[in-house]
Structure formats: structure tokens, C-alpha cells
Amino acid sequence: MTFTASLSLFFAALLLGALASVIAGRGGRPLYALEGVMLCGGLTGVLLSHEPAWISLLAAGGAGMGAALLWGLPFLRRRNGQVLAGIAFNGFAAAGSMIAAQIIGGVSYTRKGYWLEIYGENVTVFLPVALGALLAVWLLVHHSRFGFRLRLCGQSAAPERMGVHVRWTGVLCLAFSGLLGGVGGLSALLSLGGGWRMAWGAGGLGYAAMALAFAGKYGPFRSLGLTLLLSLLYGGAAWLGAPESALTALPILAALMLLAIAGRKRPTDERMEVL
């Protein structure tokens, strides 16, 4: 795989995951189960990777949406326990994927059909999907009535007083986040290629995407710049043939560094504008 192809795969996976975290974070419901959501969507997509690409994309998005709703619906009214539930969900998703693989006799998938040729370079189809999702999320969050209600739920202590239906807003928030996370998971699993092991989950890219969104203060375009920097590092390491152990550890290390840097700021500096 060329450097451009490797970079585009990792960039698309991280950006889609970060955008899923942006929507969830703006709604005041950080998607702590993003790694598991990406794995559920990615595994469903790769099982259908021999079908036309649009079928596997829809399947991955649908599975991610279902996984996000399964994790998040109990927390629509209360926020306690979300972190522990997210960690548990990520672990169960990894264990469940291994059990499912044993039941069906292994998972085989292909990258064919997921590439576009632009100026003689192979670029994944996930790249235009991710860039289109970036524009859509920006318009949704900042220039729509739903986005205004979403930000009220994330910032206001009593959004019901402002006419916001908190429950349905939370359901839609989880559904949109899961949709993006599931498609991002398919890109993540394809980017890891032959080095992917189901015990690794989504290769740590879900944790890295969460950290990217948090460090970018849940802004779509701020997260974009950080995503590009990490993708250059990760895609370059994969292209240069870095050991599998290094590739699996890199997203976790990057997430810890981003969280450490972003966490040094005072909580008041992390507030997101409602208007």
C-alpha cells in the first residue's frame, strides 16, 4: 500500500470517529463506548466487504448506530456510570467479535472496491465520505435548529425550560454518533489490514478519535487539524512497516498525550459556546 493510500485510510477512520465524538460531546454525552461502536460497525462492514461498497457502508453505519443506542439509551436521563459502562462495552465488543468469528469460522475480507484513483494515486472511498461528513456535522451542529437544541442539552442545566425535548434529542445524538462511528470503524479495520486482530478491537483508533475531539474542544474543524497530524504519524508508521505492536500502541499513546495536554487547561476554558 502506498503512503497516500495508507494516509487516506487512517485519516478517514480518525476523522469519522472524531466527528462522532463531536456530536456526542456537543450534546453533553461523550461517547465513551466509541471503540466498541467502531468495532461493531467495522466487523459488520468487513463481513459484507465482498458485496458492493455501498452495502457494507450502510451495514457498518447501521451496526454502529445500533451499538451506540444500546450503550447510551440507559443514560438519557442520568449521567452516572457512563465511563465504566463505556469501558465495559468496549471490552464486551472485543470479546464478542472473537466469539462471533469462531462461530462463523473466521472473518475474511477484502479491500477491493474501496478505492478511487485521483491523479494516479489510490485514495480510499472513505476520504470523500469523511470530508462530506465534516461539512454535514458543521452545518448540523452550528447552523440548524437541531444543533442549537443539541448544544443546549450539552450546556444548559435545564434545557426543558427552553422547549427542548431532551429524550428525543439524546436519541438522535446517539444515532448520528453511532452512524459515523460505525462507518469509521469499517475504515479503521480496513486500514489495519492483515495486521488486525479482533482482540485489539478497533486498534485503539476509537480512543484516539475521542481524544482528538476533546483536544479540539468538540469543534469539527479544530478536530480536523489534529486528526491530520496524527494521521500523518500513524499512516507513515504503517507505510514504513512499523511492528504490529507499535501500531497498536501508537493510538493509545497519542490519546494519552492529547488528553494530558488538553487537560492542563482550566475547566472554564473548555466551555463550548451555545450560540
Buried (B, 14 or more C-beta within 10 A) or exposed (E): BEBBBBBBBBBBBBBBBBBBBBBBBBBBBBBBBBBBBBBBBBBBBBBBBEEEBEEBBBBBBBBBBBBBBBBBEEBBEEEEEBEEBBBBBBEEBBEBBEEBBEEEEEBEBEBEEBBEEEEEEBBBBBBBBBBEBBEBBBEBBBEEEEBBBBBBBBBBEEBEEEEBEBEEBBBBBBBBBBBBBBBBBBBBBBBBEEBBEBEBBBBBBBBBBBBBBBBBBBBBEBBBEBBBEBBBBBBBBBBEEBEBEEBBEBBBEBBEEBBEEBEEEEEEEEEBEEE
